[in-house]
Amino acid sequence: MSAALATIVRPAVTKRANAFGQILRACCDGIARHFARRTAIATLRELDDHALRDIGIARSQIEAAVDGFITLPDQARM
């Protein structure tokens, strides 16, 4: 009977640990994306208006460009 009980209980524990790992991984990925986004925004804000114009965005469009809401001219051709 104890062998049957161990077989029944063990998969549930494994699934819970796997779910916890997935949640932890999702949190870490979210934190990494947040810092990558902040770094990209800070890097673009350091550029002057002429350099931003060369890229194809205005200063007011930096955050939208980092989030992928603005298609740059070179990407439209691909």
Stockholm file with secondary structure:
# STOCKHOLM 1.0

chainA/1-78         MSAALATIVRPAVTKRANAFGQILRACCDGIARHFARRTAIATLRELDDHALRDIGIARSQIEAAVDGFITLPDQARM
#=GR chainA/1-78 SS CHHHHHHHHHHHHHHHHHHHHHHHHHHHHHHHHHHHHHHHHHHHHHSCHHHHHHHTCCGGGHHHHHHTCSCCHHHHHC
#=GC SS_cons        CHHHHHHHHHHHHHHHHHHHHHHHHHHHHHHHHHHHHHHHHHHHHHSCHHHHHHHTCCGGGHHHHHHTCSCCHHHHHC
//
